[in-house]
C-alpha cells in the first residue's frame, strides 16, 4: 500500500505500518517472505497460526491487537489474490486444507502472505524503551510492575510462548502493556491462581525473558517484575527456601544468554538486523547498518578508515589469515551482543583478512608493546571491566595491549582482536590476581576494585552478597 512504512524486518518477515484514513490510526502488517522454496511454502500456515493465536489470546482477555485479516497478496502490489481470510472472530485465521493448498500456489507464484492487525497508537516496544530510545510512559518502576501483572495474566490464560523477549511487548502512552508477537505460541487450559512456583515449562519461559533483559535491567528490577507476577498469582515460596525459584531462573537465564550471544555471532556474517552485505566491484564485505556504505566501500577498496565523528573513531586491523579475521569479527560481535565495553565491529572484508572496528572518539591505545612505562588503569576501571566479564562468565587474557582507555571518563574497553574464553567460577580469584599482577593494579585488596567489580554484576543479589562475604577466599 502507498505510504506504508517499514518498522522492522529480517530475511523471513517484515513488519510495516500502513496509514489509515482521516481519524484512523492505520494498521500493522506482518509480511511473511521466508527464503527458499520449502520454507516459503509454510508462510501461509505461519500467518494463519499467529493470527489464530492472537484471537485465542483476545478471547481469554489478554491485551493483544485485534486481527483484521490474513491475506495472500501478489508481491509488489496491494491486491489480494485469493485465499484472504478476513474478520475479527475465531474463524478469521482458522482452516487448513484449502488454505494450505493456496499457500503453496501463492508462494510458488511470487505471492506473499500477510497478517494484518490494528495499530496500537502512541506505543513503543519494550525493547526500544529499555534501550533508552524512548521514555517509560508511566515511569520505570510502574512499567516493570505492569509487565509483571501482564506475565501473571499470560500465565493464568494458559499461554505458552517459547520466545519471550522485550520485542514482543508494546507499552502505549497510558502505560498499558500489549502482547504483539505470538509466533510459536500454544495454549493449555486456563490456570487457577495459587501454588508456590512456576512449573518447569514456565520457568523456562521466564528464564528466556530474563536472559533477553540481563544487560538492560538490574537484578533488582528483574526481581521487582517477577515478584509482582508471583504476588499477583498468589504464589508462596517454601518457608525453608524463600525465592529459590527466582534464583534458579536467574542461573538459567545466564546460561541462556551465553548461548544466545554465542549463536548470534552467525547473524553478523550475513545480511541481518545489525549488518548488511555489500559489493564494490570484485570486493565483497559486511558493514554494520549505521555505517555509511560509501565509507565502508572506501575502507574495503582503498583501506581508508572513515573520518572520526563527534562520538567515535575507527581502527582497522589486518590479520594473518581469513580465519583469524573472522574470529576477531565474531568475537567483537559477541561482546556487542553482551553489551560489554569493547571495540564494536564496523566493517568486514569477506574476501581478505581485514576487519574495521568502531571505538569511542576519546579512546587511547592499545599501548604498544615497546612502551617503556605504559600507564596503569585505575582499580575502579579494571574492576568494572572484569566484573562485567565475570557476570557473563567470560574471560579475556589481560595485558595493556588488550585494553583501550576512554580519556573522557577513564573507562576501559577491550581492544581488538579479543580472545574469549569461558570463565570458570572456581578460577575467579586466581584470575583476578593474575590480571592485577600483569597490569600492575591492586585487585583483591583494593576497595575501589572490589566495589566496582561487585557493582558490575547483574546476576541475583544473592550472588553478589555471597561474593562480598567470601571476597578473595574462594
C-alpha positions as MATLAB code, in Angstrom:
seq = 'XXXXXXXXXXXXXXXXXXXXXXXXXXXXXXXXXXXXXXXXXXXXXXXXXXXXXXXXXXXXXXXXXXXXXXXXXXXXXXXXXXXXXXXXXXXXXXXXXXXXXXXXXXXXXXXXXXXXXXXXXXXXXXXXXXXXXXXXXXXXXXXXXXXXXXXXXXXXXXXXXXXXXXXXXXXXXXXXXXXXXXXXXXXXXXXXXXXXXXXXXXXXXXXXXXXXXXXXXXXXXXXXXXXXXXXXXXXXXXXXXXXXXXXXXXXXXXXXXXXXXXXXXXXXXXXXXXXXXXXXXXXXXXXXXXXXXXXXXXXXXXXXXXXXXXXXXXXXXXXXXXXXXXXXXXXXXXXXXXXXXXXXXXXXXXXXXXXXXXXXXXXXXXXXXXXXXXXXXXXXXXXXXXXXXXXXXXXXXXXXXXXXXXXXXXXXXXXXXXXXXXXXXXXXXXXXXXXXXXXXXXXXXXXXXXXXXXXXXXXXXXXXXXXXXXXXXX';
ca = [
       0.000    0.000    0.000;
       1.306    3.511   -0.795;
       2.660    5.246    2.287;
       3.454    2.003    4.127;
       6.489    2.379    6.391;
       8.774   -0.453    7.420;
       9.111   -0.804   11.193;
      11.458   -3.766   11.414;
      12.344   -6.847    9.433;
      14.648   -9.727    8.703;
      15.107  -12.242    5.910;
      11.898  -14.105    6.871;
       9.455  -11.417    7.981;
       8.872   -7.669    7.713;
       6.580   -5.523    9.864;
       5.091   -2.395    8.262;
       2.675    0.312    9.293;
       0.017    1.154    6.743;
      -1.633    4.573    7.193;
      -5.364    4.825    7.731;
      -7.894    7.354    6.550;
      -8.827   10.593    8.323;
      -9.177    9.945   12.050;
      -7.828    6.409   11.726;
      -4.584    5.066   13.182;
      -3.882    2.616   10.356;
      -2.819   -0.958   10.787;
       0.219   -3.146   11.330;
       1.130   -5.601    8.582;
       3.396   -8.559    9.187;
       4.615   -9.805    5.814;
       5.992  -13.341    5.522;
       8.698  -13.902    2.900;
      10.899  -16.780    4.005;
      13.778  -17.510    1.599;
      13.956  -20.905   -0.043;
      11.127  -22.758   -1.746;
      10.333  -25.248    1.030;
      10.426  -22.679    3.833;
       8.290  -20.216    1.884;
       5.609  -22.866    1.390;
       4.940  -22.713    5.138;
       4.404  -18.929    5.235;
       0.640  -19.189    4.900;
       0.399  -21.663    7.742;
       2.594  -19.430    9.903;
       0.497  -16.347    9.212;
      -2.771  -18.144    9.978;
      -1.381  -19.802   13.104;
      -0.162  -16.498   14.523;
      -3.454  -14.808   13.697;
      -5.350  -17.625   15.391;
      -3.104  -17.330   18.455;
      -3.876  -13.603   18.698;
      -7.595  -14.277   18.531;
      -7.402  -17.027   21.142;
      -5.415  -14.698   23.396;
      -8.045  -11.971   22.945;
     -10.822  -14.427   23.801;
      -9.011  -15.134   27.084;
      -8.821  -11.467   27.969;
      -5.201  -10.783   27.085;
      -4.265   -7.318   25.779;
      -3.403   -8.051   22.126;
      -4.113   -6.112   18.910;
      -7.266   -7.082   17.018;
      -6.747   -9.215   13.927;
      -8.121   -7.548   10.780;
      -7.247  -10.104    8.125;
      -4.861  -12.788    6.993;
      -4.426  -12.457    3.246;
      -2.222  -13.574    0.380;
      -1.149  -10.728   -1.890;
       0.740  -10.588   -5.141;
       4.301   -9.446   -4.492;
       4.761   -5.708   -5.037;
       1.030   -4.906   -5.052;
      -1.683   -4.192   -2.545;
      -4.127   -6.563   -4.241;
      -5.339   -9.702   -2.523;
      -5.026  -12.741   -4.748;
      -7.482  -15.159   -3.230;
      -7.188  -17.083   -0.014;
      -7.937  -13.957    2.019;
      -9.415  -14.608    5.435;
     -10.917  -11.504    6.988;
     -12.845  -10.641   10.074;
     -12.248  -10.445   13.802;
     -13.668  -13.713   15.105;
     -12.094  -17.111   15.698;
     -12.773  -18.168   12.117;
     -10.578  -15.419   10.727;
      -7.384  -17.416   10.769;
      -8.692  -20.925   11.040;
      -8.828  -23.672    8.465;
      -6.048  -25.638    6.844;
      -6.837  -27.863    3.887;
      -7.911  -25.426    1.168;
      -5.818  -22.616    2.673;
      -2.727  -24.825    2.730;
      -3.110  -25.595   -0.949;
      -3.456  -21.902   -1.677;
      -0.280  -21.248    0.295;
       1.739  -23.496   -1.978;
       0.260  -21.896   -5.069;
       0.763  -18.386   -3.738;
       4.374  -18.837   -2.688;
       5.249  -20.642   -5.918;
       3.970  -17.669   -7.952;
       5.825  -14.960   -6.031;
       2.953  -14.047   -3.715;
       3.254  -13.212   -0.044;
       1.107  -13.871    2.988;
       0.300  -11.001    5.350;
      -1.112  -10.858    8.868;
      -2.867   -7.512    9.389;
      -3.798   -6.206   12.851;
      -4.921   -2.936   14.321;
      -2.175   -0.404   15.009;
      -1.712    0.442   18.687;
      -1.392    4.254   18.708;
       1.340    6.056   20.628;
       3.034    2.797   21.636;
       6.689    1.785   21.719;
       8.257   -1.631   22.043;
       9.651   -2.586   25.416;
      12.951   -3.244   23.620;
      13.148    0.395   22.466;
      12.225    1.660   25.929;
      14.845   -0.497   27.645;
      17.453    0.625   25.096;
      16.736    4.242   26.045;
      15.267    5.251   22.677;
      12.043    6.475   24.336;
      10.882    7.087   27.917;
       8.747    4.882   30.142;
       5.204    6.292   29.767;
       4.265    5.725   33.422;
       7.755    5.640   34.923;
      10.275    2.805   35.029;
       9.183    1.171   38.289;
       5.491    1.306   37.426;
       6.222   -0.062   33.954;
       8.077   -3.055   35.384;
       5.231   -3.777   37.779;
       2.730   -3.655   34.934;
       4.926   -6.063   32.986;
       4.795   -8.403   35.995;
       0.995   -8.167   36.031;
       0.921   -8.976   32.303;
       3.075  -12.066   32.865;
       0.648  -13.192   35.569;
      -2.260  -12.642   33.161;
      -0.471  -14.648   30.453;
       0.169  -17.464   32.951;
      -3.468  -17.585   34.055;
      -4.634  -17.587   30.432;
      -2.678  -20.781   29.719;
      -0.498  -19.145   27.051;
       2.920  -20.679   26.449;
       5.376  -18.553   24.495;
       8.727  -20.181   23.628;
      10.496  -16.895   22.856;
       9.503  -14.201   25.325;
      11.636  -11.091   24.835;
      11.199   -7.291   25.019;
      10.387   -7.063   21.309;
       7.149   -8.975   21.944;
       5.628   -6.252   24.122;
       4.391   -2.719   23.439;
       3.654   -0.020   26.010;
       1.261    2.743   24.986;
       1.163    6.304   26.302;
      -1.154    5.292   29.162;
       1.291    2.650   30.378;
      -0.832   -0.261   29.125;
       1.357   -3.242   28.156;
       0.354   -5.143   24.998;
       1.479   -8.534   23.739;
       2.040   -8.274   19.981;
       4.021  -11.229   18.643;
       2.681  -14.728   19.309;
       4.764  -16.605   16.761;
       5.080  -20.191   18.027;
       2.669  -19.681   20.944;
       0.447  -22.507   22.181;
      -2.388  -22.680   24.703;
      -3.415  -25.007   27.502;
      -6.433  -24.771   29.786;
      -6.561  -21.536   31.821;
      -4.899  -21.841   35.206;
      -6.230  -21.126   38.661;
      -4.489  -18.682   40.997;
      -2.356  -20.242   43.732;
       0.530  -22.615   44.149;
       4.102  -21.988   45.150;
       6.188  -21.500   41.996;
       6.087  -21.835   38.195;
       6.313  -25.292   36.667;
       9.343  -26.350   34.630;
       7.874  -25.149   31.327;
       7.008  -21.702   32.630;
      10.313  -21.429   34.457;
      11.979  -21.793   31.062;
       9.713  -19.069   29.598;
      10.669  -16.695   32.422;
      14.345  -17.601   32.129;
      14.161  -16.752   28.416;
      12.710  -13.329   29.224;
      15.291  -12.686   31.955;
      18.061  -13.725   29.563;
      16.881  -11.186   26.993;
      16.959   -8.404   29.614;
      20.122   -9.277   31.582;
      22.096   -6.367   30.191;
      19.126   -3.976   30.214;
      17.672   -4.458   33.704;
      19.370   -4.755   37.064;
      18.878   -7.824   39.224;
      16.635   -5.743   41.476;
      14.452   -4.637   38.559;
      14.020   -8.206   37.336;
      13.185   -9.237   40.907;
      10.537   -6.496   41.035;
       8.930   -7.791   37.831;
       8.972  -11.455   38.883;
       7.885  -10.567   42.402;
       4.881   -8.637   41.069;
       3.948  -11.645   38.957;
       4.259  -14.005   41.951;
       2.212  -11.703   44.169;
      -0.493  -11.376   41.523;
      -0.712  -15.168   41.225;
      -0.733  -15.763   44.962;
       2.424  -17.851   44.910;
       4.053  -18.575   48.232;
       7.717  -19.520   48.405;
       8.577  -22.505   50.579;
       9.469  -21.213   54.037;
      12.709  -23.220   54.099;
      13.931  -21.761   50.789;
      12.317  -18.385   50.070;
      12.534  -17.204   46.461;
      14.564  -20.273   45.434;
      12.703  -20.463   42.120;
      13.780  -16.909   41.235;
      17.447  -17.718   41.858;
      17.120  -20.826   39.708;
      15.580  -18.726   36.930;
      18.463  -16.229   37.158;
      21.011  -19.053   36.918;
      19.229  -20.490   33.895;
      18.917  -17.025   32.336;
      22.687  -16.532   32.453;
      23.194  -19.864   30.664;
      20.583  -18.990   28.042;
      22.097  -15.548   27.463;
      25.526  -17.048   26.893;
      24.027  -19.445   24.352;
      22.020  -16.693   22.653;
      25.008  -14.380   22.224;
      27.226  -17.224   21.012;
      24.602  -18.228   18.422;
      24.015  -14.656   17.299;
      27.584  -14.392   16.066;
      26.247  -16.062   12.924;
      23.894  -13.180   12.109;
      26.919  -10.869   11.887;
      28.168  -12.913    8.937;
      25.193  -12.196    6.659;
      22.550   -9.569    5.987;
      20.558   -9.319    9.209;
      19.229   -6.787   11.698;
      22.730   -5.489   12.627;
      24.552   -5.937    9.286;
      24.287   -5.597    5.513;
      26.243   -7.421    2.835;
      27.583   -5.184    0.039;
      29.810   -5.383   -3.004;
      32.166   -2.894   -4.632;
      33.462   -4.173   -7.946;
      35.072   -7.535   -7.280;
      35.219   -6.926   -3.499;
      32.548   -8.038   -1.059;
      32.086   -7.253    2.593;
      29.778   -6.745    5.552;
      29.063   -3.444    7.274;
      27.005   -2.517   10.279;
      23.784   -0.822    9.223;
      24.625    2.532   10.789;
      27.919    2.806    8.875;
      27.604    4.754    5.629;
      28.088    2.488    2.608;
      30.425    4.938    0.865;
      32.665    4.973    3.925;
      32.571    1.194    4.080;
      33.376    0.975    0.346;
      36.370    3.322    0.733;
      37.778    1.162    3.507;
      37.109   -2.069    1.618;
      38.723   -0.951   -1.648;
      41.301    1.642   -0.546;
      41.886    0.760    3.121;
      40.804    4.283    4.074;
      39.227    4.404    7.516;
      36.106    6.565    7.932;
      36.691   10.028    9.334;
      36.011   10.294   13.087;
      32.648   11.663   14.160;
      31.853   13.655   17.300;
      31.381   10.422   19.260;
      33.517    7.683   17.698;
      36.514    6.798   15.575;
      37.669    3.698   13.696;
      40.663    1.387   13.771;
      41.425   -1.244   11.150;
      43.327   -4.494   11.520;
      44.948   -6.875    9.058;
      45.217  -10.486   10.207;
      47.436  -13.379    9.272;
      44.531  -15.418    7.889;
      40.872  -15.216    6.953;
      40.068  -17.468    9.903;
      41.744  -15.039   12.322;
      39.860  -12.083   10.826;
      36.564  -13.957   11.064;
      37.264  -14.881   14.703;
      38.100  -11.262   15.590;
      34.920  -10.030   13.884;
      32.596  -12.578   15.522;
      34.193  -12.153   18.961;
      33.640   -8.403   18.736;
      30.054   -9.117   17.693;
      29.572  -11.377   20.702;
      30.871   -8.671   23.021;
      28.430   -6.184   21.487;
      25.541   -8.612   21.926;
      26.525   -8.871   25.596;
      26.756   -5.053   25.792;
      30.285   -5.348   27.135;
      32.731   -2.418   26.913;
      34.747   -3.228   23.795;
      35.539   -2.082   20.279;
      32.486   -2.646   18.055;
      32.515   -4.454   14.690;
      32.113   -1.910   11.880;
      33.138   -3.469    8.553;
      34.444   -6.882    7.492;
      36.369   -7.840    4.383;
      34.745  -11.120    3.364;
      37.444  -11.866    0.779;
      40.528  -10.758    2.650;
      41.823  -10.930    6.196;
      40.814   -7.497    7.480;
      38.266   -6.001    9.850;
      37.339   -2.466   10.872;
      36.252   -1.621   14.408;
      34.500    1.364   15.991;
      35.760    2.880   19.241;
      34.820    5.959   21.279;
      36.401    9.147   19.904;
      38.220    9.798   23.166;
      39.873    6.360   23.297;
      43.605    5.936   23.697;
      45.512    2.738   22.933;
      46.153   -0.050   22.601;
      49.542    0.550   24.220;
      52.495   -0.500   22.070;
      54.403   -3.483   23.400;
      57.650   -1.492   23.477;
      56.128    1.306   25.574;
      58.732    1.907   28.315;
      56.301    2.762   31.111;
      52.703    2.116   29.974;
      50.109    3.798   32.144;
      48.281    1.522   34.568;
      44.476    1.526   34.617;
      42.706    2.589   37.777;
      41.463   -0.153   40.135;
      37.862    1.020   39.718;
      38.025    0.947   35.904;
      39.598   -2.509   35.892;
      37.110   -3.751   38.478;
      34.186   -2.676   36.328;
      35.611   -4.359   33.217;
      36.468   -7.644   34.933;
      33.199   -7.659   36.859;
      31.261   -7.193   33.627;
      33.157  -10.093   32.032;
      32.636  -12.326   35.057;
      28.921  -11.546   35.045;
      28.741  -13.009   31.509;
      31.025  -15.942   32.526;
      33.691  -14.759   30.059;
      37.433  -14.324   30.426;
      39.970  -12.397   28.336;
      43.760  -12.636   28.699;
      44.720   -9.335   30.287;
      47.563   -7.123   29.072;
      47.957   -3.414   28.453;
      47.880   -4.168   24.725;
      44.435   -5.763   25.189;
      42.912   -2.547   26.586;
      41.645    0.774   25.336;
      41.043    3.676   27.697;
      38.354    6.283   27.180;
      40.056    9.550   28.072;
      36.730   11.264   28.738;
      35.913    9.161   31.798;
      38.804    6.721   32.300;
      36.684    3.688   31.430;
      38.414    0.629   29.990;
      37.388   -1.179   26.822;
      38.644   -4.377   25.251;
      40.778   -3.755   22.182;
      40.547   -5.963   19.108;
      41.347   -8.680   18.417;
      39.800  -10.226   21.542;
      40.369  -13.816   22.634;
      37.318  -15.010   24.554;
      37.292  -17.922   26.987;
      34.773  -19.339   29.418;
      35.402  -18.105   32.955;
      35.037  -20.911   35.469;
      33.784  -19.844   38.889;
      36.466  -21.863   40.670;
      39.145  -19.878   38.841;
      37.790  -16.452   39.814;
      40.317  -15.439   42.465;
      43.438  -16.727   40.634;
      42.170  -14.944   37.508;
      41.775  -11.646   39.349;
      45.208  -11.969   40.972;
      46.823  -12.763   37.624;
      45.161   -9.794   35.911;
      46.267   -7.461   38.677;
      49.857   -8.701   38.582;
      50.010   -8.359   34.793;
      48.626   -4.821   34.772;
      50.274   -3.578   37.958;
      46.936   -2.935   39.671;
      45.803   -3.912   43.150;
      42.730   -6.096   42.738;
      41.662   -8.240   45.689;
      42.948   -5.787   48.300;
      41.794   -2.536   46.690;
      38.393   -1.293   47.966;
      37.753    0.619   44.710;
      38.345   -2.524   42.624;
      36.088   -4.621   44.835;
      33.257   -2.076   44.836;
      33.370   -1.648   41.043;
      33.586   -5.401   40.423;
      30.533   -6.139   42.583;
      28.566   -3.208   41.136;
      29.097   -4.579   37.612;
      27.381   -7.888   38.424;
      23.864   -8.117   37.003;
      23.030  -11.546   38.424;
      20.915  -12.179   41.514;
      21.552  -10.122   44.612;
      22.252  -13.360   46.494;
      25.307  -13.999   44.305;
      26.595  -10.505   44.954;
      26.149  -10.966   48.706;
      27.941  -14.325   48.561;
      30.912  -12.875   46.664;
      31.095   -9.918   49.026;
      31.122  -12.203   52.068;
      33.754  -14.574   50.635;
      35.868  -11.981   48.808;
      39.287  -13.368   47.946;
      38.798  -16.602   49.896;
      37.345  -18.865   47.167;
];
